[in-house]
Amino acid sequence: MAVSSNTNEDYFRNLQVVQFEQPPQLSTGSARFGSSSSNISEIITAEYHPSSAKVIASKTDGSLLFYLLKSSEPIKSPPAVVQHAHLRPVESITANTNSDKEVATVGNDGSVKVWDSFNARVLKEIVVSPTERLNVVKWSIGGRFIIASGRLSNKTYLINAQEGFRVVHEVQLDSPVRDICWNNGDDFVFFGMGNGIIKVMRLTDDKELVPYTNITGNNSSVTSLCYDSRANYLVSGAKDGTVAIWSLEDFSLVKILGDINEPVVSVDINRDGTYIGVSYQDSEPARIYDIISGIQYHKIDKCIAGRKAGPVFSFSPIKTVYIFSDKDGELYITVKDSFGGSSRIHGSGREGRRMGSDRRDRDRSNRDRDRDRDRDRDRDRDRDRDRDRDRDRDRDRDRDRDRDRERDRDRDRERERERERRRRDERRPRDDRGGSFKDRR
């Protein structure tokens, strides 16, 4: 285990860090949002596009930045910039996985804006409510729906992205929503709530969100959520600094990482579902952990909070590299050097082969577990079906037996009545029994 741990540490330590270029005019901030030349414009949030060809970031001066990547590395040119993307700075960014260009944002106003990320222009503005303050937005994995939540009303809005970006359903929740994530099938949504609950809702065929279950166990507000692309784990970060890893099989708690006593800003899982990246709100730098063992593999010393915004951390959707921000408002991306090799097997030679073998064994074990679970589920379903069939057969048999018994009782009662009638006839005098006129004479 120590060899594998050291190899992972070496992999992350040897990633090269490249700083994104910033437009000179953005370094002084914008008076519209209360900034001055003495204040640094910090990164609020940043997201990879699912194609990993772009990174979209927002800053405290209200600007929205569109960076182009080539082979997961930044192109040596300034980003496209939208100075005032919303009425207030953009707090949440999400991209359509089924589109090369569509990106959605919210910025503490009443609208969701859908952008063309190639030329930085608005494609559609969805006004859900003029008085709303939307702070979280998330596109579904399949690209069919967008969910946005407001911090004032505690309402969640479901938008059909395939039918003119219409709001098709609203849900009133009992606590503010801090973060949202979808499952891979676009039929379940997870809400990280201000009261510490992770609320799970199901999307029906009628395009309505209905409660499914609540995941409890957090002792403070849930600040960040991430769904494992391999559908094994759900990871949540909380205000008390804990990172909880939940099993998606039964929503049970698998592990808690709680060695940092600062609010969690963001959690993210890499594409293989093996590492968790966590950033914190105050002076602690971001860290990368093993999702199963909880071992810390790397500390990103530059990735710490600024005066206005917590640090950004996000894994690439196609490689085990990441972007992060620092306290001075700069955005960075990591790239692999010759040491990195494949992002699936971190290391080289015997150590790399051992790690690859360990991972293959783990994947095989997961597949075997899934197959056994499916077989057990099928066996239980067959057993339930046989039990239901036997119960129906027994019920029909009992019903037929009761019907036969009732018929026999009716027949016995009729026979008894006939016998009683005959006995009465025999006891009556003959004249009373109505003989012939000749007999009466």
C-alpha positions in Angstrom: 0.0 0.0 0.0 2.9 2.4 0.8 4.3 1.9 -2.7 1.0 2.9 -4.3 0.6 5.9 -2.0 4.1 7.2 -2.8 3.5 6.7 -6.5 0.3 8.7 -6.4 2.0 11.5 -4.4 4.8 11.6 -7.0 2.3 11.8 -9.8 0.5 14.9 -8.4 3.8 16.4 -7.3 5.2 16.2 -10.8 2.2 17.8 -12.5 3.2 21.1 -14.2 1.3 24.2 -13.1 0.4 26.7 -15.9 -1.1 30.1 -15.2 -4.0 31.3 -17.4 -3.5 34.6 -19.1 -5.7 37.4 -17.7 -6.8 40.5 -19.7 -5.0 43.6 -18.2 -8.2 45.6 -17.8 -9.6 43.0 -15.3 -6.8 43.3 -12.7 -8.3 46.6 -11.3 -11.8 45.3 -10.8 -15.1 47.1 -11.7 -16.8 49.9 -9.8 -20.2 48.5 -10.6 -19.7 45.7 -8.0 -18.0 47.9 -5.4 -14.3 47.2 -6.4 -11.6 49.7 -6.7 -8.0 49.7 -8.0 -6.7 48.6 -4.6 -8.9 45.5 -4.6 -8.1 42.3 -6.4 -10.7 40.7 -8.6 -10.9 37.1 -7.3 -12.1 33.9 -9.0 -15.6 32.9 -7.7 -16.1 29.7 -9.7 -14.6 27.9 -12.7 -15.7 24.9 -14.7 -14.3 22.7 -17.4 -16.5 22.2 -20.4 -17.3 18.5 -20.6 -15.3 18.3 -23.8 -12.3 19.7 -21.9 -11.8 22.2 -24.8 -12.8 25.2 -22.7 -12.7 26.6 -19.1 -15.3 29.1 -18.1 -14.6 31.3 -15.0 -16.3 34.1 -13.1 -14.8 36.9 -11.0 -15.9 39.2 -8.2 -15.8 42.2 -10.6 -18.8 40.6 -12.4 -16.9 39.4 -15.5 -17.3 36.0 -17.2 -14.2 34.6 -18.8 -14.1 32.0 -21.7 -10.7 30.2 -22.0 -9.9 27.9 -24.9 -7.8 24.8 -24.4 -5.9 22.6 -26.8 -5.0 19.0 -25.7 -6.2 20.1 -22.2 -3.6 22.9 -22.1 -4.4 26.6 -22.3 -3.9 28.4 -25.6 -1.4 31.3 -25.2 -4.0 34.1 -25.7 -6.3 36.1 -23.4 -9.8 34.8 -22.8 -13.0 36.1 -24.3 -14.5 38.4 -21.7 -18.1 39.5 -20.8 -17.8 42.4 -18.4 -21.2 42.3 -16.7 -22.7 38.8 -17.3 -25.5 39.3 -14.8 -26.8 42.0 -12.5 -24.4 40.6 -9.9 -21.3 38.4 -10.1 -21.8 34.9 -11.5 -22.0 32.4 -8.7 -22.6 29.1 -10.6 -21.6 27.8 -14.0 -22.7 24.6 -15.7 -22.2 23.2 -19.2 -24.3 21.1 -21.5 -22.5 17.8 -22.0 -24.4 17.2 -25.3 -23.3 20.5 -26.9 -19.9 21.9 -27.8 -20.9 25.5 -27.0 -23.9 25.8 -24.5 -23.1 27.0 -21.0 -25.5 28.2 -18.4 -24.9 30.7 -15.6 -26.7 32.4 -12.6 -25.7 35.5 -10.8 -27.9 36.3 -7.8 -30.7 37.7 -10.0 -33.9 36.2 -11.4 -32.6 34.8 -14.7 -30.7 31.8 -16.0 -28.5 32.8 -19.0 -27.4 30.3 -21.7 -24.2 31.3 -23.5 -22.5 30.4 -26.7 -19.0 29.6 -25.2 -17.3 30.0 -28.6 -18.1 33.7 -29.1 -19.2 34.7 -25.6 -22.7 35.8 -26.4 -26.1 35.1 -24.8 -28.2 32.5 -26.7 -31.2 32.5 -24.3 -32.2 34.3 -21.1 -34.8 32.5 -18.9 -36.4 34.8 -16.3 -37.8 32.6 -13.6 -38.9 35.5 -11.4 -37.9 39.1 -11.3 -37.5 39.1 -7.5 -35.6 35.8 -7.3 -31.9 35.5 -6.4 -30.6 32.4 -8.2 -27.4 31.1 -6.8 -27.0 27.5 -8.1 -27.5 26.0 -11.6 -26.8 22.5 -12.9 -27.3 21.0 -16.3 -28.4 17.3 -16.3 -25.8 14.8 -17.5 -28.0 14.0 -20.6 -28.5 17.6 -21.4 -32.3 17.5 -21.3 -32.9 19.7 -18.2 -31.5 22.5 -16.2 -32.2 23.0 -12.5 -31.7 26.4 -10.8 -32.3 27.3 -7.1 -33.0 30.6 -5.4 -31.6 31.6 -2.1 -34.5 34.0 -1.2 -37.5 31.8 -1.9 -36.0 28.4 -1.3 -37.6 27.4 -4.6 -36.1 25.1 -7.3 -36.9 25.6 -10.9 -36.8 22.7 -13.5 -36.2 24.0 -17.0 -36.7 21.8 -20.1 -33.6 22.6 -22.3 -35.0 20.6 -25.2 -38.3 22.5 -25.5 -37.4 26.2 -25.7 -35.9 26.4 -22.2 -39.3 26.6 -20.5 -39.7 26.3 -16.7 -41.8 23.2 -16.5 -41.9 22.7 -12.7 -41.3 24.5 -9.4 -40.6 22.9 -6.1 -40.8 24.7 -2.7 -38.1 23.4 -0.4 -37.8 24.0 3.4 -34.2 25.1 3.4 -31.8 27.0 1.1 -30.0 24.9 -1.5 -26.2 25.2 -1.4 -25.4 22.8 -4.3 -27.0 20.4 -6.8 -25.9 17.4 -8.7 -27.6 14.9 -11.1 -27.2 11.2 -11.4 -26.0 9.7 -14.7 -29.5 8.7 -15.8 -31.1 12.2 -15.5 -33.8 10.8 -13.3 -32.5 11.7 -9.8 -31.3 15.0 -8.4 -29.4 15.5 -5.2 -29.7 18.8 -3.3 -27.2 19.9 -0.6 -29.3 21.8 1.9 -28.5 24.5 4.4 -30.0 22.4 7.2 -27.4 19.6 6.6 -29.8 17.2 4.7 -29.0 15.9 1.3 -32.5 15.8 -0.3 -32.9 13.2 -3.1 -35.7 13.8 -5.6 -36.9 11.8 -8.6 -37.8 13.2 -12.0 -41.1 11.7 -13.1 -42.2 11.0 -16.7 -44.5 14.0 -16.3 -41.4 16.2 -15.8 -42.0 16.8 -12.1 -39.6 16.5 -9.2 -41.0 14.4 -6.3 -39.3 13.5 -3.0 -37.5 10.2 -3.0 -35.5 10.1 0.3 -33.3 12.2 2.6 -29.7 11.4 3.3 -28.9 12.5 6.9 -25.8 12.5 9.0 -24.2 15.9 8.3 -23.9 18.1 11.4 -23.8 21.4 9.5 -24.8 23.0 6.2 -23.9 21.0 3.1 -21.8 23.4 1.0 -20.8 21.2 -2.0 -21.9 17.9 -3.7 -20.3 15.7 -6.4 -21.7 12.5 -8.1 -19.2 9.8 -9.0 -19.3 9.2 -12.8 -19.0 5.5 -12.1 -22.1 5.7 -9.9 -20.4 4.3 -6.8 -20.2 7.3 -4.5 -21.8 10.6 -3.7 -19.4 13.0 -1.9 -20.5 16.0 0.2 -18.6 18.8 1.8 -20.0 20.7 4.9 -19.5 23.9 6.7 -17.9 22.2 9.7 -15.0 21.0 7.4 -16.1 17.4 7.0 -16.1 15.5 3.7 -18.6 12.6 3.7 -18.5 9.8 1.2 -21.8 8.0 0.7 -22.6 4.7 -1.0 -25.0 5.1 -3.9 -26.1 1.5 -3.4 -28.0 2.3 -0.2 -27.1 5.9 0.7 -25.1 4.7 3.7 -22.1 6.6 5.0 -18.8 5.0 3.9 -16.2 7.3 5.2 -15.7 10.8 6.7 -12.7 13.0 6.1 -12.6 15.5 8.9 -9.0 16.5 9.6 -9.4 20.2 8.5 -11.4 22.5 10.7 -12.5 24.9 8.0 -15.7 25.2 5.9 -15.5 23.2 2.7 -15.9 25.3 -0.4 -15.9 22.6 -3.1 -15.5 18.9 -3.6 -14.8 17.1 -6.9 -14.2 13.6 -8.1 -11.8 12.7 -10.9 -13.1 10.9 -14.0 -11.9 7.5 -12.7 -13.7 7.8 -9.4 -10.5 7.3 -7.5 -9.6 10.8 -6.1 -11.4 13.6 -4.3 -10.3 17.2 -4.5 -11.3 19.5 -1.6 -10.9 23.2 -1.2 -11.5 25.2 2.0 -12.8 28.6 2.9 -10.0 30.1 5.0 -6.3 29.6 5.2 -6.0 25.9 4.5 -4.8 24.9 1.0 -6.8 22.4 -1.1 -6.0 18.7 -0.9 -6.4 15.6 -2.9 -7.5 12.3 -1.2 -7.9 8.7 -2.2 -11.7 8.1 -2.3 -11.5 4.6 -0.7 -8.7 4.8 1.8 -8.9 8.6 2.6 -5.2 8.9 2.3 -4.0 12.4 1.4 -1.9 12.4 -1.7 -1.3 16.0 -2.4 -1.6 19.5 -0.9 -2.0 22.5 -3.3 -0.3 25.3 -1.4 -1.4 28.0 -3.8 -5.1 27.0 -3.7 -6.2 29.1 -0.7 -9.1 31.5 -0.2 -8.9 35.2 -0.9 -10.6 38.1 0.9 -14.0 37.7 -1.0 -14.1 34.2 -2.5 -13.2 30.7 -1.6 -10.7 28.9 -3.8 -11.8 27.0 -6.9 -10.8 23.4 -7.5 -12.1 21.2 -10.4 -10.9 18.0 -12.0 -10.8 17.7 -15.8 -13.6 15.5 -17.2 -11.2 13.5 -19.4 -7.8 13.4 -17.6 -6.6 13.3 -14.0 -5.5 16.9 -14.1 -7.2 20.0 -12.6 -7.7 23.7 -12.4 -7.5 25.8 -9.3 -7.4 29.5 -8.2 -5.4 31.4 -5.6 -6.0 34.2 -3.2 -4.7 36.8 -5.8 -7.4 36.1 -8.4 -5.2 34.0 -10.7 -6.4 30.8 -12.3 -4.1 27.8 -12.9 -4.2 24.5 -14.8 -2.1 21.4 -14.3 -0.7 19.4 -17.2 1.3 16.2 -17.3 4.9 15.9 -18.0 6.7 12.8 -19.3 6.5 11.3 -15.8 2.8 11.2 -15.8 2.2 8.6 -18.5 -1.4 7.4 -18.6 -3.8 9.1 -16.2 -5.1 5.7 -15.3 -1.8 4.3 -14.1 0.2 6.9 -12.2 3.9 5.9 -12.1 6.2 3.8 -14.2 7.8 0.4 -14.2 7.0 -2.1 -11.6 5.2 0.4 -9.3 3.0 1.6 -12.2 2.2 -1.9 -13.2 1.3 -2.8 -9.6 -1.0 0.2 -9.4 -2.6 -0.7 -12.7 -3.1 -4.3 -11.5 -4.6 -3.1 -8.2 -7.0 -0.8 -10.0 -8.0 -3.6 -12.4 -8.6 -5.9 -9.5 -10.7 -3.3 -7.8 -12.7 -2.7 -11.0 -13.2 -6.5 -11.4 -14.3 -6.7 -7.8 -16.8 -3.9 -8.4 -18.1 -5.7 -11.5 -18.4 -9.0 -9.6 -20.2 -7.2 -6.8 -22.6 -5.6 -9.3 -23.2 -8.9 -11.0 -23.9 -10.7 -7.7 -26.2 -7.9 -6.6 -28.1 -8.1 -9.9 -28.3 -11.9 -9.6 -29.6 -11.6 -6.0 -32.1 -9.0 -7.0 -33.4 -11.3 -9.9 -33.6 -14.2 -7.5 -35.5 -12.2 -5.0 -37.8 -11.0 -7.7 -38.4 -14.6 -8.9 -39.0 -15.7 -5.4 -41.5 -12.9 -4.8 -43.3 -13.7 -8.0 -43.5 -17.4 -7.1 -44.8 -16.5 -3.6 -47.4 -14.2 -5.1 -48.5 -16.9 -7.6 -48.7 -19.5 -4.8 -50.7 -17.1 -2.7 -53.1 -16.4 -5.5 -53.5 -20.1 -6.2 -54.2 -20.8 -2.5 -56.7 -17.9 -2.4 -58.5 -19.2 -5.4 -58.5 -22.7 -4.0 -59.9 -21.5 -0.7 -62.5 -19.4 -2.5 -63.6 -22.5 -4.6 -63.7 -24.6 -1.4 -65.8 -22.1 0.4 -68.1 -21.8 -2.6 -68.5 -25.7 -2.7 -69.1 -25.8 1.0 -71.8 -23.1 0.7 -73.4 -25.0 -2.2 -73.4 -28.2 -0.1 -75.0 -26.4 2.8 -77.7 -24.9 0.6 -78.4 -28.4 -0.8 -78.5 -29.9 2.7 -80.9 -27.1 3.8 -83.1 -27.8 0.8 -83.2 -31.5 1.5 -84.0 -30.9 5.1 -86.9 -28.6 4.1 -88.2 -31.3 1.8 -88.0 -33.9 4.5 -89.8 -31.7 6.9 -92.6 -31.0 4.4 -93.1 -34.8 3.9 -93.2 -35.4 7.6 -95.9 -32.7 8.0 -97.9 -34.3 5.2 -97.8 -37.7 6.8 -98.9 -36.3 10.2 -102.0 -34.5 8.8 -105.4 -36.4 8.6 -106.2 -37.8 5.2 -109.1 -35.5 4.6 -106.8 -32.6 5.4 -104.3 -34.0 2.9 -106.9 -33.5 0.2 -108.1 -37.0 -1.0 -110.5 -37.5 -3.9 -114.2 -36.8 -3.8 -114.9 -40.5 -3.9 -112.6 -41.2 -0.9 -114.2 -38.5 1.1 -117.6 -40.1 0.6 
